[in-house]
């Protein structure tokens, strides 16, 4: 099973640039082209939040038009830039988001890996939260299928990253979340967005990681007083390969680069 993860697309209304600098729509189109060129093709595509920039219904329509060439199932969770009801309406046809309720949380049992999506959104705020209600739901969902390997998706990472301005809008509820995943050993990986970078950590004894954005990346500044800045570093996405009980992650860089070139000549000798 091959899973593509795309995060922090920050799509705006047509013709608008993020921060008056980043053409997020054009960059997502390039990401879609890369995705469609993959062989083998991913089985599903996960979107881990900040799908649009201001939560407007028209932004979600723009996003869906860019994603339209993707024929695989798309599964999305909200980020701090999303708006629950507009997102619920935009992705209603997917059949996995709850029709009603306060939170866009779900469990999908259609694949060799069980998929759990968490909602860390606090409306109007950059930081995220896993309150008692959301944490209790997660505990019950994991307890329902203790023998099925599970992938947990959430926008805000449940760990401190060291990038000061992003940690200030990090996740509340990290400690009880770690206690829950420590009890449920079937959790294979915790997938996150929000940081626009690849970052790895351990949470409750389970691996957790953030995914780069197909657009701009948060500046790498591991300092508690790091200012809020971004860089136009190479954009990317991730591929998670579930292979005979082991989950392997690959970081994919978007762009045109020389190659591929052979290591060996026609006689099988290393090229010197």
N, C-alpha and C positions, 0 to 999 in steps of 0.2 A: 504494500500500500504506500503510495507516494502522495504527500500532502504539501501543497504550496501555502506559504504564509506571506501575506502582504499587510503592511500596517501603516498607519499615519499618512494616509493619502491626502487629507486636507483639501478636498475639492471645493472650489468656490463657484460662484455663478460664472457662466461663460464669459470669457474675456477679462476676468479679474485675476490678479496675481496675489499670491499669499505674501504678506508683508511688503507689498509693492515690488517684489523681487522674484518670486518663485512661480513659474508656470506649472503648477501642480497637475493640471489636466494633461498638458503635453507630456509630462514625465510619467504619469500613470499610463498613458497610451503607449509609451515606449516600453514600460514594464509588461503590459499586456502582450505586446509583440514578442518580447523575450519568452514569456510564458507559453505562448502558442508555438514557439519554435522548439520547445523542449522535446526531447525523445529519450525515454518514454514520457508521455504526458502525465501530469499529476491526476490523481483520482478525484480530489476535492481541493477547493481553494478556501483558506481561512483569512478573514479580514479582522484584525485585532484592534479596532477602534480608531477614533479620530478619522472617520471615513470622510466627513465633510468638515468645513471650517467653522461655520456659524450655525449649523443645525437647521438650516432652511429647507423646506420641502423641495424647492427648486434645485438646491445643491444636490440632494439625493437623486433627483431625476437626471442631473448632469452626470453624476457618478455612475448611475446605472447605464447610461448611454455609452460611457467609455468602457465599462465592463461587459457590454453586450456580446462581443465576439467570443468570450469565454463560455464554452458549452458545459464545463463541469459544474457541479453543484457548488454554490458559493454560500458560506456560512459566516455570519458576521456578529460581532459583539460591539457594544458602544464604548466610546472613549469620552474624555471630558469635553471635547468639542461637539459631540453629538447631542441630539435631542430625541428623547425616547419615543414620543408619539410619531414624529416625522419618520424616524427610522423604522418603527413598527409597521407603518403604512407602506414604506418603500420596499420592505423585505417580507411583506405578508405572504407572498406566494411561495416563499421558501419552505413553509410548513413547520418550522422549528421554533420560531419565536412565540412566546405565550400571547394569546389573543387579548388578554387583559391582565391587570395586576401592576404593581408598582415597579417591578424590575424585569429586565430582559435577560433572564437566566433560563438555561435549558440543558438537557442531557439528550444525546443522540446515540442510539444503540444500533445503527445500521452498518457498522464497519468493524473490522478486526480490532481497531482501537476505539474505545468508547470516548466520545467527545463531550466535555462539560464546558459550557460557556458561562462566565460570571459577569455581572454588571457592577462595576466599581464607580459608576457615575454619581457625582454630586452636582445637581443642576446649578449652573452659573459659577462653578469653581474649577480651578485647574487641578487641584488634588482629588484623590479618590478615596473611597471608603468601602470596607466590608463591615457593615453593621451586624448586630446579632441576628437579625432576621435573615440576612443573606448568608451569613456563616452557618446558621442552623440548616438552611436549605442545602448548602453544600455538604454538610455532614450527613444529612439524610440521603442525598443523591449518591454519595460515595458508598454509604452503607448498603444501599439497594443492590449493588453489583460488586461485591468485594473481590471476586475472582476474575474480573475482566480488566485487562490493562487499559489505563485511562489517561487521556491527555486533557489537561485543564487549561482553558484560555481565559485571560484577563488582560485588561488594558494597562492598568498601573502595576508595575512590578512590585512584588511583595518583599523587596529588600532595598537597603540603602545603597545607592550607586557610587557615591562620592562626588557626583557633579552637583554642587551646592544648590543652584537655582532650581534644578529638577527635583532634588530631594525635598525641597520646600513645598513642592506640589506633588508629593509622593502619596503613598497609600496609608490610610489609617486602618488599623485592624490587622497589621502584619503578624503580630504575635499569636493571636488565636488562630489565624489562618495556618501558620506554621505548625501549630499543635494538631490541627485537624489533618493536614496531609501527612504528618508523622505517624498518625494512627492508621491511615489508609495506605498501605504499602503498594497498592495497585497503581498509584499515580506514577506514571513513567516520566512525565515532563510537564512543566508549567510554562506556557507560552505567553509572552507579554509584548506590548508595544510601548508607546509613550516617550521612550528615550531617543528614538531615531538613531540608534546605534546598536551594535552587537555587544551584549554584556551577559556574562555568565555568573551564576551564584548557586549556592545550596540553600534551600528553604525546607525546614523540617526533614532534612536528610534526603530531599528530592532535588533533582536538577531544575533550575529555572533559568530562562534567558529572555532577553529582549531582542527584537528584530530591527534591522535598519529600515529606513523609509525609502520608497522609490523616488522621493523628492529630496528635500534638504535634510541634513544630519545635524543633531545637536553638537556643538563644539566640544571636543574632548578636553575638558578642563577639570581635573580631579582636585578640587579645592572647595572648601566650605563657602567661600565668598565668590565663587565663580559667577560672572555676570551671565545674564540670559542672552545667549547668542547662538547662531547657527552658521554652518559652513556648507558650501556646495561641493562636498566630497562625493566620490562615486556612489550613486544610489544603488539600492539592492533589495532583495527579498530572500526568503529562506525556503529550503526544501527539507522536509522531514520524512525519512524513509523508514517504515516499519517493516523489518525483515526478520522473519522467523524468531519473534520474541525480543528483538533488539531494535531500539529506535536510534537512528543515525541522522544527524543534522548537517546540512550543507548550506553555506552562505553563497548566494548567487549575486554577482555584480552585474549591473545593467550598463551596457555601453558597447561600443565597437572597439575591439582590440585586435592586434595582429595575432595570427595563428588560426587554428592549431598547427603546430609544427611537429614532425616526427622526432623521437629520441634516437631511433635506429634506422640504418640504411636498408636497402633492399636485401642485403645478405644477413640482416639481423645483427649487424655490428653497431655499437654505440658510435654515433656521429662525432668525429673529432675535428 
